[in-house]
Amino acid sequence: MTLSEYLRIAYFPLSILFALAFAALPCAAIVLWIHGRIGAMIVWILVPLLIVLYAIFASIVMVLFMHLRKFYKKVPDGVYKKGSAENRFNELRNSYYYTLISKFLGPFEGLARFNKIHNLFGAKLGKGTYIGGYLVDNERIEMGDNCFLGALAAIITHIYEGDNYVLKKVKIGNNVTIGVGATIFPGVEIGDNTIIGANTVIPANKKIPPNSIWIGAKPQRIK
Ligand SMILES: CC(C)(COP(=O)(O)OP(=O)(O)OC[C@H]1O[C@@H](n2cnc3c(N)ncnc32)[C@H](O)[C@@H]1OP(=O)(O)O)[C@@H](O)C(=O)NCCC(=O)NCCS
């Protein structure tokens, strides 16, 4: 069995713990309190305690995963076959982060807004840059200062295309706004002071010049 299969199995106990900490046990405590079986004091202590314990547990897992990545060499940019060792390794390095943030740190999602957290997982985000959307493969993403990634927008540095798995760095300058729902594909470079309109798709390897505004699924420069 491969390590990624073990991790997929680990997902189940984590999900159960998550459900227990945030739903089942607090609900059970509240129901017991309503029925007068336990005192309100216990509910006030138990519910926050479970949440704090889960937060501590999730932080430990996160730190462990962060350090575990050091044991896997970063897969260089390139085009690999789907299912190849490079494909599996790269998914493994990154899946910790996405699984943890999106599935298990939901109530602490605010954490995923902090540049420091992204940078700890390999991104290079400048000062004042705000991530409202998704970064896929943090360690291949460089973004300057005062940028804004809108909600549901994604910067994706790995893509599956047919049988291929493509990995390429994305580089974004300073003061760039990426609109709500926009998608930035691998190999894109965006110059300073640029706006990428809402829902715009910037295809792989496209170079966007500075001081410009782009819109559309087949992007056009409008300013
Ligand atoms: C791209 C954008 C900056 C253009 O703003 P603008 O310069 O004021 O341009 P206008 O609103 O005058 O629109 C100019 C034309 O482009 C079209 N257009 C504007 N944004 C568009 C978009 N995202 N996709 C497709 N067409 C768009 C308009 O319909 C208009 O077309 P028309 O000339 O045929 O009427 C803005 O529409 C946008 O998408 N901003 C993104 C903001 C965002 O999501 N921020 C991050 C989250 S808060």
The ligand as an ORCA input file, in Angstrom:
! r2SCAN-3c Opt
* xyz 0 1
  C     -12.747     44.007    -15.224
  C     -13.294     45.169    -14.439
  C     -12.174     45.763    -13.559
  C     -13.748     46.209    -15.463
  O     -14.196     47.332    -14.804
  P     -14.344     48.719    -15.618
  O     -12.993     49.114    -16.140
  O     -15.064     49.681    -14.747
  O     -15.182     48.303    -16.896
  P     -16.735     48.424    -17.153
  O     -17.521     48.011    -15.980
  O     -16.980     49.800    -17.724
  O     -16.949     47.340    -18.298
  C     -16.396     47.500    -19.611
  C     -16.974     46.399    -20.478
  O     -16.422     45.132    -20.068
  C     -17.472     44.229    -19.660
  N     -16.987     43.532    -18.462
  C     -16.601     44.082    -17.313
  N     -16.138     43.143    -16.474
  C     -16.267     41.975    -17.118
  C     -15.973     40.656    -16.755
  N     -15.438     40.353    -15.557
  N     -16.189     39.679    -17.650
  C     -16.714     39.976    -18.874
  N     -17.002     41.236    -19.277
  C     -16.806     42.223    -18.405
  C     -18.654     45.123    -19.355
  O     -19.860     44.432    -19.545
  C     -18.486     46.231    -20.365
  O     -18.911     45.775    -21.605
  P     -19.570     46.803    -22.712
  O     -18.497     47.812    -22.993
  O     -19.883     45.925    -23.853
  O     -20.746     47.397    -22.023
  C     -14.463     44.763    -13.481
  O     -15.655     44.559    -14.227
  C     -14.175     43.465    -12.722
  O     -14.436     42.354    -13.180
  N     -13.555     43.643    -11.513
  C     -13.216     42.549    -10.660
  C     -13.418     42.959     -9.213
  C     -13.225     41.797     -8.277
  O     -13.756     40.729     -8.482
  N     -12.415     42.044     -7.213
  C     -12.013     41.015     -6.273
  C     -13.039     40.674     -5.271
  S     -13.648     42.067     -4.327
*
